[in-house]
Amino acid sequence: MRARTVLVTGGSGGIGRATVERFARGGDRVWFTYRLGRERAREIVRRLAAEGIGCAGALEFDQGTWESHLTLAERIPEPVDVLINNAAVGSKTVERYASPDECAQDLAMFQVNSIGPLWLTRQLLPGMLRRGYGKIVNISSVGGGVAQYPGFRLADGMSKAALAYLSRQLSAELTHAPVDVFAVCPGAVETGMLEASTLGRLSATQRAGLIGRLPKGRLIRPAEIAELVWWLCGDDAQVLHGAVLDASLGLGVHPGLLTAGVPGHGEPADGQA
């Protein structure tokens, strides 16, 4: 398969970083975006170059701000074949994007988690259709696309549910088109976002208890989700066009494993804007 041009949003950490590395190791030209992780992004580019793999580059991007969307389109010098909409904010990381006001944070969640992927897809999809090839993978969450978790922030789940809807609707419209669309709904992934929203608020005993209750008694590794995303963008996954995939180790069918005994609320999903 020829080298493709891949764009991964929120690629400086978590699932995004693992996805950048997986596609780069697979021989694709990978661009990825970051907003606050400039040094992390530069380190990824340097490390991949040192390993002889290479990465097309890292681009600063304020997802959901139209001017930044226009700038991003201008800075990528080649047509995008594969779009991974991964960048997101959660119940704790949204504090880096908006004031403490609850309404402002709700708005930021929808701006980054829902409007940004919609706009980016709208920008890149026409080119994919013209060239006769495209893959779009939207990273939603088990709490937005699959199950409900009492006590979790409404705007968080609602904004991720919108991403699952976007995936289904696009898939229906592109049934006879040469572009495949999927949504992946991760569960409790070992990332900075989950640490900030949930794990970091727990004592060592509570933390061990929570992880022990999770399916298989463990957290999901970012590389596991990245491997699934990589496979979805190959030819063998075309039969799953339109699928919204529960990638939670079973948490989606047993949500009480996460919420039982956890003080306050958290988020079972990942994303790195």
N, C-alpha and C positions, 0 to 999 in steps of 0.2 A: 504494500500500500504506500502511495506517495506520501511525502511529508505534508502534513496539513498545517494551516495556521490556526492556532487555538488561542482563545481569550478566556482567561479565568479571572473573575472578579473576586476581590478580597483574597488575594493569593499570598499574603505575607505571613499567614499563620493558620493553624488548625487544619481543617479539611482542605482549604484552599491551597495551602503550601504543599500538602501531600499530593494534591491533584496536579499542581504545577510540576512537581518532580516526576510523577508517574508519566505524564504526557511527554515531558522532555526526554526521559529515558526510553520512551517508545519511539523516539525519532521525530516528533513533531516540533514545529517552531512555536514556542509558547510565549505569549505576552500575558502579563498579569497586572492587576491593579492593586493599589493600596491607598489608604487615606491617612492613617496615623502611623503606619509601620514602615516608615522610610528606611530606617537602618536595617530592619529585618529583611526588607525587600532587597536591599543592596547586598546583604550577606548571602541571600539565596542565589542571586545572580553570580556572585563571586565564587561561591562553592560549586555550583554546577559547572562553571567555566573551568575551575581547577580540576574537576573530575573528568573533563573532556567531553561533557555532554552538551553544555551550552544552553542558553535561554535567550529568546529574542529580546526581552527587556521587561522592566517594571515601570508602570506609569501611574502617577498620582491621579486619583479620581474621586470626586465627591458625588457618589451615586445618588440619583434622584434630584440633582441640580442640573437643569437643562443646559446651562452654559458649559458645565463640565462634560456633559455628554457630547456636545459638539466638539469640544477640544479633544476628547479621547478619540473620536472618529478621525480627526485630522492627524493625530499623532501615530496611529497605526498605519504603516506604509503599505499594507497588503490586505487583500480581502480576507475576512474571517470565515473559516470553514466550520469551526466548532466553538460554540459559546457555552460556557459553564457559568450560570448565574448563581454564584456562591455568596457574594458579599451580603451581610446582614447585620442587624443589631438585635440585641435581646434585652431582657428586663433590667439588666444591670449595665451592660455596655452602652445602652442608649444614653446614659448620663454623659458620655463623652461627646454627644452630638446635639444635645438640647439642654435647656435650662431645667432646674428641678421641677418646674411646673408640669403637672401630670398631663395636661392637654398638649403641651409642647412636645413632650416625649411620645405621646400617642401619635402625633402627627409625624414625628421623625421616624417612627417604626414603619408607618405606611409609606413614607417617602423613600426610605432605603429598601425595605423588604418587598414592597409591592410595585410602586411606581417606577423605581429604578430599573428592575428587570423588564417591566413592560416597555419602557422607552428604549432600552438597549436592544431588546428583541425586535422592536419595530424598526430600529435603525439598521440592523444587520440582516434580518430575514430577507428583504428584497434581493440583496446581492446573492444570498445562498440560492434563491429560486432561479435567478438568472443564470448562475453557473451550474445548476443542476445537482447540487450537493450541499448538505448541511446537517449538523447535529446540534440540538439544543437540550441541555440538561439543567433543570432548575432544582436547586437544593432547597427544599422546603424543610419541614420538621415533622416528627411523629406527633407533636402536639398541635400541629396545624393541619396536616394533611391526612392524618389517620385516626387519632384518638383525642379524647378530652382529658384534661388534668385539672381537677378542682383546685382553686387557689392560685393558678397561674395567671399572669397578667393577660387581660382580654385582648388588648391591642397586639400583643406578641403573637398569640395564636391566630387571631383574625388576619393579620398581615401575611402570615405563612400559609394560611388556608387560601388566601387570594392567589398565591403563587401556584398552589396545586390546581386551582380552578383555571388559571392561565394556561397551564400545561395541558389540561384536558381540552379546553376550548381550541387552542392552537392545533392540537392533534386532530380534532374533528375537522377543522378547516383545511388541514394539510394531508388528509387521508390519501389523496392521489398525487401528492407532491413529493419531490425527491429530498425532503427534509424530515428528519425524525425528531420527535420531541418526547422527553421523559421528565418525570419528577422523582427525586430521591428524598425520602423522609428519614433522616438519621434519628437515632435515639440518643442515649447518654454517651456522648463522645468525649474522649479525654482531651479537652481543649481549654484554652484560657477563658473562653466564654462560659463554659459550664463551671469552671473554678470560680469565676467572679459571681455568677448568679446563685450557685447552689453549694458546691463543695466547700468553698472558702468560708462559709458561714457556720460550718459544722465543727464540732469538736472531733478529735481523733476517733473517739468511740462511735459518734454518730456517723462520721464519714465511712468507717469500716462497715457499719451496719447497713448504710444505704447501698454501698457497692455490693455487699453480700446479698442484698435482696434483689438486685438487678438480674435479669436473665443471664444465665451462665455464671453469675457471681462476679461479673467484671464490667469495666467500661469498654466501649468500642474504640478501637484505634483509628485515628484519622486515615492511615494508609488503607484500612479495610474499605472505607467509603470511597477513597480515591480509586481503588482497584475496580470497584463496581462501576464508577463513572467512566473509567477507561473502557471497560468491557461494553458498556452501553453505546459507546461511540464507535464500536466496531460493526462489521457487517452482520455478525451472528445475532445481534440484539434487535434487528429491525422488526422481528415479530412482536416485540414489546412496545412498539410505537403507541404512545398515548398512556402508557402505564404510569401510575403513581405508586412507587415502590416503598413498602415498609422495610426500612433498613435499620431495624432497632433491636435485633436479636430476640424479638418477641415481646418487647415492651409495648408495642402498639396493640397487642391483643390482651395485655395484662397491665394496664396503666397503674393500677393500685400498687404495684411493686415499687414505683418511684415515689408516689405521694404519701404512702402510709408512714406515719411517724416522722415526717420531715417538717420542721417548724417553718412557718411562713410559706413562701412559694419560690419557685425557681423556673428553670427552663430545661427541657430535655433535648434541645436541638443545638446545632452548631452553625457557625457562619463567622466570617471575619471581614468586616468592611474596611 
